[in-house]
Amino acid sequence: MDNFMRKFLKHRKFSNDIAKAVEEKTLKTTAEQEMEHRLLAEAMTKGVINEMMPTFRKMLENQQKAKEKPVKKIIIPD
């Protein structure tokens, strides 16, 4: 178990027994399970990104249009 999880459990005031149980459980995860979880997380991330890209592109286009201000012309009467 990495330091982040230890600190997180300690910060949330979990007992040392629970932290030890979590550590034992994480040690039981095999390399295959870890790779499966990483692939699943990657697939989920790609799905979310593909869903959000059109919205993100529209937002960027709107921001660019807002930045492009029309050129002001001052007309001086003769």
GUVOFI-513757 format. One record per atom (N, C-alpha, C): y, x, z; residue number from 1; atom name. Coordinates in Angstrom, 3 decimals, always signed. Layout:
> v	u	w	pos	site
> Y	X	Z	NUM	CA .
...
//
This chain:
> v	u	w	pos	site
> -1.175	+0.867	+0.000	1	N .
> +0.000	+0.000	+0.000	1	CA .
> +1.229	+0.908	+0.000	1	C .
> +2.188	+0.557	-0.813	2	N .
> +3.374	+1.398	-0.922	2	CA .
> +4.356	+1.137	+0.218	2	C .
> +5.329	+2.019	+0.326	3	N .
> +6.308	+1.927	+1.412	3	CA .
> +7.130	+0.652	+1.339	3	C .
> +7.382	+0.166	+0.126	4	N .
> +8.177	-1.053	-0.020	4	CA .
> +7.512	-2.216	+0.706	4	C .
> +6.194	-2.374	+0.488	5	N .
> +5.489	-3.491	+1.123	5	CA .
> +5.464	-3.323	+2.641	5	C .
> +5.257	-2.096	+3.103	6	N .
> +5.254	-1.865	+4.548	6	CA .
> +6.602	-2.238	+5.155	6	C .
> +7.670	-1.754	+4.522	7	N .
> +9.011	-2.050	+5.026	7	CA .
> +9.309	-3.539	+4.951	7	C .
> +8.864	-4.175	+3.869	8	N .
> +9.103	-5.609	+3.702	8	CA .
> +8.407	-6.393	+4.806	8	C .
> +7.129	-6.095	+5.043	9	N .
> +6.388	-6.801	+6.092	9	CA .
> +6.994	-6.526	+7.467	9	C .
> +7.411	-5.275	+7.693	10	N .
> +8.022	-4.938	+8.970	10	CA .
> +9.355	-5.663	+9.132	10	C .
> +10.138	-5.717	+8.049	11	N .
> +11.431	-6.399	+8.090	11	CA .
> +11.263	-7.892	+8.376	11	C .
> +10.210	-8.479	+7.809	12	N .
> +9.947	-9.904	+8.029	12	CA .
> +9.210	-10.171	+9.329	12	C .
> +9.061	-9.121	+10.127	13	N .
> +8.487	-9.192	+11.472	13	CA .
> +7.031	-9.667	+11.482	13	C .
> +6.255	-9.230	+10.478	14	N .
> +4.825	-9.484	+10.502	14	CA .
> +4.187	-8.448	+11.425	14	C .
> +3.099	-8.828	+12.053	15	N .
> +2.438	-7.896	+12.969	15	CA .
> +1.754	-6.782	+12.189	15	C .
> +1.421	-5.711	+12.904	16	N .
> +0.741	-4.582	+12.275	16	CA .
> -0.639	-4.979	+11.770	16	C .
> -1.261	-5.955	+12.439	17	N .
> -2.580	-6.411	+12.001	17	CA .
> -2.507	-7.017	+10.606	17	C .
> -1.480	-7.783	+10.355	18	N .
> -1.317	-8.392	+9.037	18	CA .
> -1.035	-7.313	+8.000	18	C .
> -0.213	-6.351	+8.353	19	N .
> +0.085	-5.251	+7.433	19	CA .
> -1.182	-4.472	+7.105	19	C .
> -2.024	-4.239	+8.101	20	N .
> -3.286	-3.539	+7.872	20	CA .
> -4.216	-4.369	+6.988	20	C .
> -4.243	-5.681	+7.208	21	N .
> -5.088	-6.551	+6.399	21	CA .
> -4.631	-6.551	+4.943	21	C .
> -3.321	-6.566	+4.742	22	N .
> -2.785	-6.515	+3.381	22	CA .
> -3.143	-5.190	+2.737	22	C .
> -3.045	-4.113	+3.498	23	N .
> -3.377	-2.800	+2.962	23	CA .
> -4.858	-2.719	+2.586	23	C .
> -5.738	-3.254	+3.433	24	N .
> -7.164	-3.254	+3.120	24	CA .
> -7.451	-4.075	+1.868	24	C .
> -6.772	-5.192	+1.744	25	N .
> -6.979	-6.053	+0.575	25	CA .
> -6.519	-5.352	-0.704	25	C .
> -5.390	-4.640	-0.626	26	N .
> -4.896	-3.948	-1.817	26	CA .
> -5.790	-2.780	-2.194	26	C .
> -6.451	-2.165	-1.220	27	N .
> -7.363	-1.070	-1.531	27	CA .
> -8.601	-1.563	-2.272	27	C .
> -8.949	-2.826	-2.075	28	N .
> -10.133	-3.385	-2.719	28	CA .
> -9.909	-3.691	-4.198	28	C .
> -8.658	-3.763	-4.611	29	N .
> -8.392	-4.075	-6.021	29	CA .
> -8.846	-2.914	-6.884	29	C .
> -9.612	-3.235	-7.862	30	N .
> -10.126	-2.187	-8.736	30	CA .
> -9.133	-1.887	-9.846	30	C .
> -9.395	-0.829	-10.542	31	N .
> -8.521	-0.440	-11.655	31	CA .
> -8.547	-1.511	-12.747	31	C .
> -9.711	-2.130	-12.943	32	N .
> -9.823	-3.196	-13.953	32	CA .
> -8.932	-4.379	-13.597	32	C .
> -8.979	-4.781	-12.341	33	N .
> -8.148	-5.905	-11.909	33	CA .
> -6.668	-5.559	-12.053	33	C .
> -6.321	-4.327	-11.717	34	N .
> -4.928	-3.912	-11.832	34	CA .
> -4.471	-3.964	-13.291	34	C .
> -5.317	-3.475	-14.201	35	N .
> -4.982	-3.506	-15.619	35	CA .
> -4.884	-4.948	-16.116	35	C .
> -5.785	-5.801	-15.655	36	N .
> -5.747	-7.217	-16.040	36	CA .
> -4.446	-7.859	-15.563	36	C .
> -4.049	-7.554	-14.333	37	N .
> -2.809	-8.109	-13.791	37	CA .
> -1.588	-7.591	-14.552	37	C .
> -1.619	-6.321	-14.923	38	N .
> -0.500	-5.758	-15.689	38	CA .
> -0.390	-6.417	-17.063	38	C .
> -1.537	-6.622	-17.710	39	N .
> -1.523	-7.275	-19.024	39	CA .
> -1.033	-8.712	-18.914	39	C .
> -1.465	-9.401	-17.869	40	N .
> -1.008	-10.771	-17.652	40	CA .
> +0.496	-10.810	-17.406	40	C .
> +0.988	-9.880	-16.584	41	N .
> +2.424	-9.817	-16.314	41	CA .
> +3.196	-9.496	-17.586	41	C .
> +2.660	-8.603	-18.407	42	N .
> +3.312	-8.248	-19.671	42	CA .
> +3.378	-9.453	-20.607	42	C .
> +2.274	-10.201	-20.688	43	N .
> +2.246	-11.380	-21.551	43	CA .
> +3.235	-12.438	-21.061	43	C .
> +3.299	-12.631	-19.751	44	N .
> +4.247	-13.603	-19.203	44	CA .
> +5.680	-13.173	-19.478	44	C .
> +5.961	-11.891	-19.323	45	N .
> +7.301	-11.369	-19.574	45	CA .
> +7.698	-11.566	-21.026	45	C .
> +6.775	-11.260	-21.938	46	N .
> +7.067	-11.454	-23.361	46	CA .
> +7.342	-12.921	-23.665	46	C .
> +6.570	-13.819	-23.056	47	N .
> +6.794	-15.246	-23.265	47	CA .
> +8.169	-15.688	-22.807	47	C .
> +8.567	-15.236	-21.628	48	N .
> +9.882	-15.602	-21.096	48	CA .
> +10.988	-15.038	-21.981	48	C .
> +10.828	-13.792	-22.412	49	N .
> +11.846	-13.168	-23.262	49	CA .
> +11.962	-13.901	-24.587	49	C .
> +10.833	-14.251	-25.183	50	N .
> +10.866	-14.968	-26.459	50	CA .
> +11.525	-16.333	-26.325	50	C .
> +11.348	-16.984	-25.183	51	N .
> +11.988	-18.281	-24.966	51	CA .
> +13.492	-18.141	-24.762	51	C .
> +13.913	-17.052	-24.121	52	N .
> +15.315	-16.900	-23.762	52	CA .
> +16.163	-16.213	-24.829	52	C .
> +15.556	-15.525	-25.776	53	N .
> +16.332	-14.771	-26.764	53	CA .
> +17.294	-15.643	-27.578	53	C .
> +16.878	-16.813	-28.093	54	N .
> +17.855	-17.621	-28.843	54	CA .
> +19.069	-18.011	-27.993	54	C .
> +18.825	-18.365	-26.749	55	N .
> +19.931	-18.727	-25.862	55	CA .
> +20.824	-17.520	-25.607	55	C .
> +20.225	-16.366	-25.405	56	N .
> +20.977	-15.144	-25.166	56	CA .
> +21.814	-14.771	-26.383	56	C .
> +21.229	-14.892	-27.574	57	N .
> +21.976	-14.577	-28.803	57	CA .
> +23.164	-15.513	-28.973	57	C .
> +22.969	-16.810	-28.706	58	N .
> +24.075	-17.763	-28.822	58	CA .
> +25.185	-17.415	-27.838	58	C .
> +24.790	-17.027	-26.637	59	N .
> +25.780	-16.669	-25.628	59	CA .
> +26.582	-15.448	-26.079	59	C .
> +25.900	-14.441	-26.638	60	N .
> +26.596	-13.252	-27.120	60	CA .
> +27.533	-13.595	-28.278	60	C .
> +27.077	-14.445	-29.195	61	N .
> +27.938	-14.852	-30.315	61	CA .
> +29.176	-15.570	-29.811	61	C .
> +29.010	-16.453	-28.834	62	N .
> +30.156	-17.169	-28.269	62	CA .
> +31.132	-16.213	-27.592	62	C .
> +30.599	-15.200	-26.912	63	N .
> +31.475	-14.220	-26.273	63	CA .
> +32.238	-13.411	-27.318	63	C .
> +31.569	-13.051	-28.407	64	N .
> +32.241	-12.282	-29.448	64	CA .
> +33.312	-13.125	-30.133	64	C .
> +33.038	-14.404	-30.347	65	N .
> +34.030	-15.281	-30.961	65	CA .
> +35.236	-15.449	-30.038	65	C .
> +34.981	-15.505	-28.752	66	N .
> +36.074	-15.652	-27.794	66	CA .
> +36.946	-14.394	-27.775	66	C .
> +36.329	-13.237	-27.984	67	N .
> +37.089	-11.988	-27.984	67	CA .
> +37.941	-11.845	-29.249	67	C .
> +37.476	-12.395	-30.347	68	N .
> +38.205	-12.278	-31.613	68	CA .
> +39.358	-13.279	-31.609	68	C .
> +40.508	-12.798	-31.240	69	N .
> +41.683	-13.659	-31.201	69	CA .
> +42.361	-13.617	-32.567	69	C .
> +42.926	-14.719	-32.980	70	N .
> +43.620	-14.709	-34.266	70	CA .
> +44.863	-13.818	-34.205	70	C .
> +45.187	-13.230	-35.318	71	N .
> +46.344	-12.348	-35.387	71	CA .
> +47.617	-13.214	-35.358	71	C .
> +48.504	-12.866	-34.477	72	N .
> +49.756	-13.625	-34.337	72	CA .
> +50.769	-13.059	-35.321	72	C .
> +51.392	-13.954	-36.058	73	N .
> +52.419	-13.544	-36.996	73	CA .
> +53.754	-14.077	-36.514	73	C .
> +54.695	-13.212	-36.512	74	N .
> +56.037	-13.625	-36.127	74	CA .
> +56.842	-13.786	-37.402	74	C .
> +57.307	-14.988	-37.605	75	N .
> +58.112	-15.276	-38.804	75	CA .
> +59.573	-15.267	-38.384	75	C .
> +60.326	-14.394	-39.027	76	N .
> +61.748	-14.277	-38.733	76	CA .
> +62.498	-14.939	-39.888	76	C .
> +63.323	-15.926	-39.574	77	N .
> +64.094	-16.595	-40.648	77	CA .
> +65.140	-15.628	-41.222	77	C .
> +65.362	-15.724	-42.541	78	N .
> +66.353	-14.847	-43.195	78	CA .
> +67.745	-15.365	-43.027	78	C .
//
